[in-house]
Amino acid sequence: MPPLLREWLNALGRRRLLLTLAIAVVLLVVSPTLKANASDSFDRVLLDGLHQRIPAWLGQLLLVVYQASGIHVTAVLVLAVLGFLAFKRFWPDLVCVVAGTGGILVIVDRLLKPWFDRPRPDASLLELSGRSFPSGHAAGSVVFYFMSCTLLAAHYPRLRRPLFLLSSLWVALVWLSTLYCRAHWPTDILAGAAVGYVWLSFCLAGFTVWERHHPTSSSIHG
């Protein structure tokens, strides 16, 4: 095994490697049942129950959140982060964000969604296209927001807590809005979050190895 690959696997850690394997096995096992959304299925019961319990005023807010978390607004945020990193000359961080956000789009939209080919929930509140599993909103939000927080907090440690707190609240709202709009089934969100976490871990492990060989003012541990 090449030394750099061994170092990258060590940085990733046994726990994350096992988690990646477990996620892959679960996805393969459940894939044959993803299109069967019967009236008593876990996904449908949870999705219908959510709509019954969310008041109208909160539902309107969640519609705004879902639209604000769409690809166009998110693209502006990504460009803003990349612009800041370029302005500060944090080049390894910039490459990591590009690889992370670009990579998760390819993984979800080009590989996983066509493979599983799961229809979106019926009675969606918005006009949507594309397949449902896994959720690109869930995967992308985990990768972009938590990667940005991790990299920025390495340069500005005092911002670590507020960055992660605000990002966690926003990501939770995005997931809830995705369910409320019936853009995805609950298991789409769970799978998207899991895939996003795995890809985030892979990218940060690679960044850690890079930092060891090209020390800068920041470092990523764990």
C-alpha positions in Angstrom: 0.0 0.0 0.0 1.4 3.4 -0.9 2.6 5.4 2.2 0.3 8.4 1.5 -2.7 6.1 1.2 -1.8 4.4 4.4 -1.4 7.7 6.1 -4.8 8.9 4.8 -6.5 5.8 6.0 -4.9 6.3 9.4 -6.1 9.9 9.5 -9.6 8.7 8.6 -9.6 6.2 11.4 -11.0 2.7 11.9 -14.3 4.0 13.2 -15.0 6.0 10.1 -13.9 3.2 7.9 -16.3 0.8 9.6 -19.1 3.3 9.4 -18.5 3.7 5.7 -18.7 -0.1 5.2 -21.8 -0.3 7.3 -23.5 2.5 5.3 -22.6 0.7 2.0 -24.0 -2.6 3.3 -27.3 -1.0 4.5 -27.8 0.9 1.2 -27.4 -2.4 -0.7 -29.7 -4.3 1.6 -32.5 -1.7 1.5 -32.3 -0.7 -2.1 -34.8 -3.3 -3.4 -37.5 -1.9 -1.0 -37.0 1.9 -1.7 -39.8 2.2 -4.3 -42.4 0.4 -2.2 -43.9 3.3 -0.2 -47.1 1.7 1.1 -49.7 3.5 3.1 -48.3 1.9 6.3 -44.6 2.3 5.5 -42.3 4.1 8.0 -41.6 6.9 5.5 -45.2 7.7 4.6 -46.5 7.5 8.2 -43.7 9.8 9.4 -44.1 12.3 6.5 -47.9 12.5 6.9 -47.7 12.8 10.7 -45.2 15.7 10.3 -47.7 17.6 8.2 -50.4 17.1 10.7 -48.3 18.5 13.6 -46.7 21.5 12.0 -48.8 24.7 12.3 -49.4 26.8 9.2 -47.2 29.7 10.2 -44.2 27.4 10.7 -45.0 25.7 7.4 -44.7 29.0 5.6 -41.4 29.6 7.2 -40.1 26.2 6.2 -41.1 26.8 2.6 -38.9 29.9 2.6 -36.1 27.9 4.2 -36.3 25.2 1.6 -36.2 27.7 -1.2 -33.3 29.6 0.4 -31.4 26.4 0.7 -31.7 25.7 -3.0 -28.9 25.4 -5.4 -28.9 29.0 -6.5 -28.6 30.5 -3.0 -26.2 27.8 -1.8 -24.0 28.6 -4.9 -23.7 32.2 -3.7 -22.7 31.0 -0.2 -20.2 28.6 -1.6 -18.7 31.4 -3.8 -18.6 33.7 -0.8 -16.6 31.1 1.2 -14.3 30.4 -1.7 -13.8 34.2 -2.2 -12.9 34.7 1.5 -10.5 31.8 1.5 -8.8 33.1 -1.7 -8.6 36.6 -0.3 -6.9 35.2 2.9 -4.7 33.0 0.7 -5.9 29.8 2.5 -5.3 27.8 -0.6 -5.4 24.2 0.8 -8.7 25.1 2.5 -10.1 26.4 -0.8 -9.1 23.2 -2.6 -10.7 21.2 0.2 -14.0 23.1 -0.1 -14.0 22.7 -3.9 -13.3 19.0 -3.7 -15.9 18.5 -0.9 -18.8 20.4 -2.5 -18.1 19.3 -6.0 -17.5 15.7 -5.0 -20.7 15.3 -3.1 -22.7 16.6 -6.0 -21.2 14.0 -8.3 -21.6 11.2 -5.7 -25.3 12.0 -5.1 -26.6 13.3 -8.4 -24.5 11.3 -10.8 -24.0 8.1 -9.0 -26.4 7.3 -6.2 -29.7 8.9 -7.4 -29.6 7.2 -10.8 -28.6 3.9 -9.2 -31.5 3.8 -6.7 -33.9 5.6 -9.0 -36.4 6.3 -6.2 -39.5 8.5 -7.0 -40.1 11.6 -4.8 -43.1 11.7 -2.4 -46.5 12.4 -3.9 -48.4 15.6 -3.1 -45.2 17.8 -2.9 -45.8 21.4 -2.1 -43.3 22.5 -4.8 -42.7 21.6 -8.4 -39.7 19.3 -8.2 -37.8 17.1 -10.6 -35.2 14.4 -10.3 -35.0 11.3 -8.1 -35.4 11.2 -4.4 -32.7 8.9 -2.8 -30.5 10.0 -1.2 -31.3 13.7 -0.4 -28.8 16.1 -2.0 -30.0 18.8 0.4 -29.0 16.6 3.4 -25.7 15.4 2.0 -24.7 18.8 0.6 -25.6 20.7 3.8 -23.5 18.4 6.0 -20.5 18.7 3.7 -20.5 22.4 2.9 -21.5 23.9 6.3 -19.6 21.6 8.6 -16.5 21.6 6.3 -16.6 25.4 6.2 -16.9 25.5 10.0 -14.1 23.1 10.6 -11.7 24.9 8.3 -12.6 28.5 9.4 -12.5 27.5 13.1 -8.9 26.2 12.6 -7.9 29.8 11.7 -10.3 31.6 14.1 -10.7 29.3 17.2 -12.9 31.8 19.0 -15.6 31.4 16.3 -15.7 27.6 16.6 -18.7 27.4 18.9 -21.0 30.0 17.2 -20.1 28.7 13.7 -21.0 25.1 14.6 -24.1 26.2 16.6 -25.5 28.3 13.8 -24.7 25.8 11.1 -26.3 22.9 13.1 -29.5 25.0 13.6 -29.6 25.9 9.9 -28.9 22.3 8.7 -31.7 21.0 11.0 -34.1 23.6 9.6 -33.1 22.6 6.0 -33.8 18.9 6.8 -37.2 19.8 8.4 -38.1 22.0 5.5 -37.2 19.3 3.0 -39.6 16.9 4.8 -42.4 19.5 5.2 -42.3 20.3 1.4 -42.4 16.6 0.7 -39.3 16.9 -1.4 -37.9 13.7 0.1 -38.8 10.7 2.2 -37.3 10.6 5.8 -35.0 7.7 4.8 -33.7 10.0 2.0 -32.6 12.5 4.6 -31.0 9.8 6.8 -29.1 8.4 3.9 -28.0 11.8 2.6 -26.7 12.8 6.0 -24.8 9.6 6.3 -23.3 9.9 2.8 -22.4 13.5 3.5 -20.7 12.7 6.8 -18.6 9.9 5.2 -17.5 12.2 2.3 -16.8 15.0 4.8 -14.6 12.7 6.8 -12.8 11.5 3.7 -12.0 15.1 2.6 -10.9 16.3 6.1 -8.7 13.2 6.4 -7.0 14.1 3.2 -6.7 17.7 4.4 -5.0 16.5 7.6 -2.4 14.5 5.6 -1.7 17.5 3.4 -1.2 19.7 6.5 1.3 17.3 8.0 3.4 17.4 4.8 2.8 21.2 4.2 2.5 22.8 7.6 0.5 26.1 7.7 -1.1 28.2 10.4 -4.1 25.8 10.7 -4.4 22.2 11.5 -7.3 19.7 11.5 -7.3 17.0 14.1 -9.6 13.9 14.5 
